[in-house]
């Protein structure tokens, strides 16, 4: 593992990657700690800032071009910006259930799932983890299997933390 491929990338890619990594870690903390208190709000605001930096910086990454300067991944950036706005709006209106659903979906979709694609062969994060040549096919297969297991566990944990697996209380 070497950060050299990332550190030799453009400043825009570096900003995007480090903001996304920070948002991934901080988002995990926010998702699994107590909700609604002062620290939750402060950490949540910082997470939103990291997500804004991640989404906005991605609009200036043009390595893969499909429509002029843009590619379908840029639609995810726009969806992320809209979801951030909606999640904040729900929190301010005290619609906590909707706020929680938007923010959990945003974490899972924009960080976990989209982040997984950054480890595909030929991508910078693949070179960071597996080396300049992308590693062996066995390493890529192991990464894929681990990713699926990790993703399933994360979905289960988020759903468990949000109360989806709790039995309703008798009336």
C-alpha positions in Angstrom: 0.0 0.0 0.0 1.3 3.4 -1.0 -0.2 6.8 -1.1 2.1 7.8 -4.0 -0.6 7.4 -6.7 -3.0 9.7 -4.8 -0.3 12.2 -3.8 0.9 12.5 -7.4 -2.7 13.1 -8.7 -4.1 16.6 -9.3 -5.0 18.8 -6.3 -8.7 18.4 -7.1 -8.5 14.7 -6.9 -6.5 14.9 -3.6 -9.1 17.3 -2.1 -11.9 15.0 -3.3 -10.3 11.8 -2.0 -9.3 13.1 1.4 -12.7 14.8 2.0 -14.4 11.6 1.1 -12.2 9.5 3.4 -12.9 12.0 6.2 -16.6 11.9 5.5 -16.6 8.1 5.5 -14.9 7.9 8.9 -16.9 10.8 10.5 -20.2 9.6 9.0 -19.7 6.2 10.5 -19.1 7.8 13.9 -22.2 9.9 13.6 -24.4 7.0 12.4 -23.5 4.8 15.4 -23.4 7.3 18.3 -26.2 8.9 20.2 -28.5 11.1 18.1 -29.9 14.6 18.6 -27.5 16.0 21.2 -25.0 18.8 20.7 -22.1 16.6 19.6 -24.3 14.9 17.0 -25.3 18.3 15.6 -21.7 19.5 15.5 -20.3 16.3 14.0 -23.2 16.3 11.6 -22.4 19.8 10.4 -18.8 18.9 9.9 -19.8 15.8 8.0 -22.1 17.9 5.7 -19.1 20.2 5.0 -16.9 17.3 4.1 -19.7 15.9 1.9 -20.1 19.3 0.2 -16.3 19.4 -0.5 -16.5 15.9 -1.8 -19.4 16.5 -4.1 -18.3 19.9 -5.3 -14.7 18.8 -6.0 -16.0 15.8 -8.0 -17.6 18.2 -10.5 -14.1 19.3 -11.5 -12.7 15.8 -12.0 -13.0 15.1 -15.7 -10.8 12.0 -16.4 -13.9 10.0 -17.6 -15.9 12.0 -20.1 -19.2 11.0 -21.6 -21.1 14.3 -22.2 -18.5 17.0 -22.8 -16.6 17.4 -19.6 -19.0 15.2 -17.6 -19.8 11.6 -17.1 -22.7 9.8 -15.4 -20.8 9.9 -12.0 -21.4 13.6 -12.0 -25.1 12.9 -11.7 -24.3 11.3 -8.3 -22.6 14.5 -7.3 -25.7 16.5 -8.1 -27.9 13.9 -6.3 -25.6 14.2 -3.3 -25.9 18.0 -3.2 -29.7 17.8 -3.4 -29.8 15.1 -0.7 -27.6 17.1 1.6 -30.0 20.1 1.2 -33.0 17.8 1.8 -31.5 16.1 4.8 -30.7 19.5 6.4 -34.2 20.7 5.6 -35.8 17.7 7.3 -33.7 18.2 10.4 -34.6 21.9 10.7 -38.3 21.0 10.3 -37.8 18.3 13.0 -38.8 15.5 10.6 -36.2 13.3 12.2 -37.3 10.0 10.5 -37.0 11.6 7.1 -33.7 13.2 8.1 -32.3 9.9 9.2 -33.4 8.1 6.1 -31.8 10.7 3.8 -28.5 10.8 5.7 -28.2 7.1 6.0 -29.0 6.6 2.3 -26.5 9.3 1.4 -23.8 7.6 3.5 -24.5 4.3 2.0 -24.9 5.5 -1.6 -22.4 8.3 -2.0 -19.7 7.0 0.3 -19.9 3.2 0.6 -21.2 2.2 -2.8 -19.6 5.0 -4.9 -16.4 4.6 -2.8 -16.3 0.9 -3.6 -16.1 1.8 -7.3 -12.9 3.8 -6.7 -11.1 0.5 -6.0 -11.9 -0.9 -9.5 -8.8 -1.7 -11.7 -7.2 1.3 -13.3 -8.5 3.7 -10.6 -6.2 5.7 -8.3 -7.4 4.1 -5.1 -6.9 0.6 -6.6 -3.3 1.6 -7.2 -3.0 3.0 -3.6 -4.2 -0.3 -2.1 -2.9 -2.9 -4.6 0.2 -1.2 -6.1 0.9 0.5 -9.4 0.0 -2.6 -11.5 -3.3 -3.1 -9.6 -2.2 -6.3 -7.9 -2.9 -9.9 -8.8 -6.3 -11.1 -9.9 -6.5 -13.1 -6.6 -6.1 -9.8 -4.7 -8.8 -8.2 -6.7 -11.1 -11.2 -6.1 -10.4 -11.1 -2.4 -11.1 -7.4 -2.3 -14.4 -7.9 -4.1 -15.5 -10.7 -1.7 -14.4 -8.6 1.3 -16.3 -5.6 0.0 -19.5 -7.6 -0.4 -19.3 -8.9 3.1 -18.4 -5.5 4.5 -21.2 -3.9 2.6 -23.8 -6.4 3.8 -22.5 -6.0 7.4 -22.7 -2.2 7.1 -26.3 -2.3 5.8 -27.3 -4.6 8.6 -25.6 -2.4 11.3 -27.2 0.8 9.9 -30.6 -0.8 9.8 -30.1 -2.2 13.3 -29.0 1.2 14.7 -31.9 3.0 13.1 -34.4 0.6 14.7 -35.6 -1.4 11.7 -35.0 -4.7 13.5 -36.8 -3.8 16.7 -40.1 -5.3 17.5 -43.0 -2.8 17.9 -44.1 -2.3 21.5 -47.4 -3.8 22.4 -50.2 -1.3 22.7 
